[in-house]
């Protein structure tokens, strides 16, 4: 159970049992072991977002309900992946060399590339949800939150860590076994969509696989490997790919 609490603590701001009594190396080892549970945490986040979307949709116009659901999700995760999208776009857009890109990733300030990338990513996600009827949007939101967190795992397995930091701390031992186990833990989050629109789910899985291979090549060229912000970017991209598949 400690692995689930560590994954929940890492990916969200939801209250969890304290781990302050655990040694730092035990926490790090536990976090590594919790990698396959990331999709399950994504399913929990997606379920909360879908519940807000359904409830808000009973009281307000659909676009307002979508924005409220995204706001609640951002508060739940501390905008963890949105921050990664902004940092990653800043680094890729503003850095001319690998060293400069890595330096930008360490800078907490947001630049023009990051602001534009974040605006477009969040805007596209909102637009896709608004374009869907509630009956399609609810399972899509749940599945996209799950699939996005799962996509972190194959990207970790495909590329080595670029440098000391988040990806190196938790992903140095990421394996394909993590990917397969993560897929099993993703089933609760994608089951609804599997029953209602299996074709879109299959299309999204193919798109995510192609994207992971493409991103691996770009990360090796741009950064020399994967970073925490790159993983957050991959997560958000996975969510968009599933929503694009459902909306097509």
C-alpha positions as CSV (number, residue, x, y, z in Angstrom):
1,X,0.0,0.0,0.0
2,X,2.9,2.3,0.7
3,X,3.7,2.3,-3.1
4,X,0.3,3.6,-3.9
5,X,0.6,6.4,-1.3
6,X,4.0,7.4,-2.7
7,X,2.7,7.5,-6.2
8,X,-0.3,9.5,-5.1
9,X,1.9,11.9,-3.1
10,X,4.2,12.3,-6.1
11,X,1.6,13.0,-8.8
12,X,-1.0,14.9,-6.8
13,X,-1.6,17.2,-3.9
14,X,-4.3,14.9,-2.4
15,X,-3.8,14.1,1.3
16,X,-1.8,10.9,2.0
17,X,-0.3,9.2,5.1
18,X,3.0,10.9,6.1
19,X,6.2,9.3,4.9
20,X,8.4,11.6,7.0
21,X,9.4,8.7,9.2
22,X,10.8,6.8,6.3
23,X,14.5,7.1,5.3
24,X,15.1,9.0,2.2
25,X,16.6,6.1,0.3
26,X,13.5,4.0,1.3
27,X,11.2,6.7,-0.1
28,X,13.2,6.8,-3.4
29,X,13.2,3.0,-3.7
30,X,9.5,3.0,-3.0
31,X,8.8,5.6,-5.6
32,X,10.7,3.6,-8.2
33,X,8.6,0.6,-7.2
34,X,5.4,2.6,-7.5
35,X,5.9,3.4,-11.2
36,X,3.4,0.8,-12.5
37,X,0.8,2.5,-10.2
38,X,1.0,5.9,-12.0
39,X,-1.9,5.0,-14.4
40,X,-4.0,4.1,-11.4
41,X,-3.4,7.5,-9.9
42,X,-4.2,9.0,-13.3
43,X,-7.5,7.1,-13.2
44,X,-8.2,8.6,-9.8
45,X,-7.5,12.1,-11.1
46,X,-9.6,11.5,-14.2
47,X,-12.5,10.1,-12.1
48,X,-12.5,13.3,-10.0
49,X,-12.4,15.4,-13.1
50,X,-15.2,13.4,-14.7
51,X,-17.3,13.7,-11.6
52,X,-16.9,17.5,-11.6
53,X,-17.6,17.7,-15.3
54,X,-20.8,15.7,-14.8
55,X,-21.9,17.8,-11.8
56,X,-21.0,21.1,-13.3
57,X,-22.7,20.1,-16.6
58,X,-26.0,19.9,-14.7
59,X,-25.8,23.5,-13.6
60,X,-23.9,25.5,-16.2
61,X,-23.3,25.6,-19.9
62,X,-21.0,22.9,-21.2
63,X,-18.0,25.1,-21.9
64,X,-18.1,26.4,-18.3
65,X,-18.4,22.8,-17.0
66,X,-15.3,21.8,-19.0
67,X,-13.3,24.7,-17.6
68,X,-14.4,24.0,-14.1
69,X,-13.3,20.3,-14.4
70,X,-9.9,21.4,-15.7
71,X,-9.5,23.9,-12.9
72,X,-10.3,21.2,-10.3
73,X,-7.8,18.8,-12.0
74,X,-5.1,21.4,-12.0
75,X,-5.7,22.1,-8.3
76,X,-5.6,18.3,-7.6
77,X,-2.3,17.8,-9.3
78,X,-0.7,21.2,-8.5
79,X,-0.6,21.8,-12.3
80,X,2.3,19.3,-12.2
81,X,2.2,18.3,-15.9
82,X,1.2,21.7,-17.1
83,X,4.3,23.2,-15.5
84,X,6.3,20.5,-17.3
85,X,4.8,21.4,-20.7
86,X,5.8,25.0,-20.2
87,X,9.3,24.2,-19.1
88,X,9.8,21.7,-21.9
89,X,8.6,24.1,-24.6
90,X,10.8,26.8,-23.3
91,X,13.9,24.5,-23.4
92,X,13.2,23.1,-26.9
93,X,12.2,26.4,-28.4
94,X,14.7,28.6,-26.7
95,X,17.8,26.5,-26.4
96,X,20.2,26.4,-29.3
97,X,22.5,23.8,-27.8
98,X,22.0,20.7,-25.6
99,X,23.7,22.4,-22.6
100,X,21.5,25.5,-23.0
101,X,18.3,23.4,-23.2
102,X,19.3,21.6,-20.0
103,X,20.0,24.9,-18.3
104,X,16.6,26.3,-19.4
105,X,14.9,23.2,-17.9
106,X,16.4,24.2,-14.5
107,X,15.1,27.7,-14.7
108,X,11.7,28.1,-12.9
109,X,10.8,31.2,-15.0
110,X,8.5,30.9,-17.9
111,X,9.4,32.3,-21.3
112,X,7.5,33.0,-24.5
113,X,7.8,29.5,-25.9
114,X,6.6,28.0,-22.6
115,X,3.6,30.4,-22.3
116,X,2.6,29.7,-25.9
117,X,3.0,26.0,-25.6
118,X,1.0,25.8,-22.4
119,X,-1.7,28.0,-23.8
120,X,-2.1,25.9,-26.9
121,X,-2.0,22.6,-25.0
122,X,-4.5,23.6,-22.4
123,X,-6.7,25.3,-25.0
124,X,-6.6,22.3,-27.3
125,X,-7.6,20.0,-24.4
126,X,-10.5,22.3,-23.4
127,X,-11.6,22.6,-27.0
128,X,-11.6,18.8,-27.5
129,X,-13.7,18.2,-24.4
130,X,-16.1,21.0,-25.3
131,X,-16.5,19.5,-28.8
132,X,-17.6,16.1,-27.3
133,X,-21.1,15.4,-25.9
134,X,-21.2,14.6,-22.2
135,X,-21.7,10.9,-22.9
136,X,-18.4,10.8,-24.8
137,X,-16.5,13.4,-22.8
138,X,-16.8,11.6,-19.4
139,X,-15.2,8.3,-20.4
140,X,-12.7,10.2,-22.6
141,X,-11.5,12.4,-19.7
142,X,-11.1,9.4,-17.4
143,X,-9.2,7.4,-20.0
144,X,-7.0,10.3,-21.1
145,X,-5.9,11.0,-17.5
146,X,-5.0,7.3,-17.2
147,X,-3.3,6.8,-20.6
148,X,-1.3,10.0,-20.1
149,X,0.3,8.7,-16.9
150,X,0.8,5.3,-18.5
151,X,2.7,6.9,-21.4
152,X,5.3,8.1,-18.9
153,X,6.5,4.5,-18.5
154,X,7.4,3.5,-22.1
155,X,9.2,6.9,-22.5
156,X,11.2,6.1,-19.4
157,X,12.0,2.6,-20.7
158,X,13.0,3.9,-24.1
159,X,15.4,6.6,-23.1
160,X,18.1,6.9,-20.5
161,X,18.1,9.8,-18.0
162,X,19.6,12.9,-19.4
163,X,21.2,14.1,-16.2
164,X,20.9,14.0,-12.4
165,X,17.4,15.0,-11.4
166,X,13.9,13.7,-11.3
167,X,14.0,11.3,-14.2
168,X,17.3,9.8,-12.9
169,X,16.0,9.5,-9.4
170,X,12.8,7.6,-10.2
171,X,13.4,6.3,-13.7
172,X,16.9,4.9,-13.8
173,X,15.5,1.4,-13.3
174,X,12.3,1.7,-15.4
175,X,11.8,-1.5,-17.3
176,X,9.4,-3.0,-19.8
177,X,8.0,-5.0,-17.0
178,X,6.9,-1.6,-15.4
179,X,5.2,-0.8,-18.7
180,X,3.2,-4.1,-18.8
181,X,2.3,-3.9,-15.2
182,X,1.3,-0.3,-15.6
183,X,-0.9,-1.4,-18.5
184,X,-2.8,-3.7,-16.1
185,X,-3.2,-1.0,-13.6
186,X,-4.6,1.3,-16.4
187,X,-7.5,-1.1,-17.1
188,X,-9.8,0.4,-14.5
189,X,-9.4,3.9,-16.0
190,X,-9.9,2.8,-19.6
191,X,-12.6,0.2,-19.1
192,X,-15.5,2.6,-19.6
193,X,-14.1,3.9,-22.9
194,X,-13.2,0.3,-24.0
195,X,-16.9,-0.6,-23.6
196,X,-18.2,2.5,-25.4
197,X,-15.6,3.4,-28.0
198,X,-12.9,0.7,-28.3
199,X,-11.9,1.9,-31.7
200,X,-10.8,5.3,-30.4
201,X,-8.9,3.7,-27.6
202,X,-7.0,1.4,-30.0
203,X,-6.3,4.4,-32.2
204,X,-5.0,6.4,-29.2
205,X,-2.7,3.5,-28.2
206,X,-1.2,3.3,-31.6
207,X,-0.7,7.0,-31.7
208,X,0.9,7.0,-28.2
209,X,3.3,4.2,-29.3
210,X,4.4,6.1,-32.4
211,X,4.7,9.3,-30.4
212,X,6.8,7.6,-27.7
213,X,9.3,6.3,-30.4
214,X,9.4,9.7,-32.0
215,X,9.9,11.5,-28.7
216,X,12.7,9.1,-27.8
217,X,14.6,10.1,-30.9
218,X,14.1,13.8,-30.3
219,X,15.0,13.6,-26.6
220,X,18.3,11.8,-27.4
221,X,19.1,14.6,-30.0
222,X,17.9,17.5,-27.9
223,X,18.8,16.5,-24.3
224,X,20.8,13.3,-24.5
225,X,18.0,11.5,-22.7
226,X,14.8,11.9,-20.7
227,X,14.1,14.5,-18.0
228,X,11.3,15.0,-15.5
229,X,9.8,17.8,-17.6
230,X,10.0,15.6,-20.7
231,X,8.0,13.0,-18.9
232,X,5.4,15.5,-17.9
233,X,5.2,16.7,-21.5
234,X,4.7,13.1,-22.6
235,X,1.9,12.7,-20.1
236,X,0.1,15.7,-21.3
237,X,0.6,14.7,-25.0
238,X,-0.9,11.3,-24.2
239,X,-4.0,12.9,-22.9
240,X,-4.3,15.1,-26.0
241,X,-3.8,12.1,-28.3
242,X,-6.6,10.2,-26.7
243,X,-9.0,13.1,-26.8
244,X,-8.1,13.7,-30.5
245,X,-8.9,10.1,-31.2
246,X,-12.3,10.2,-29.5
247,X,-13.1,13.6,-31.2
248,X,-12.1,12.4,-34.7
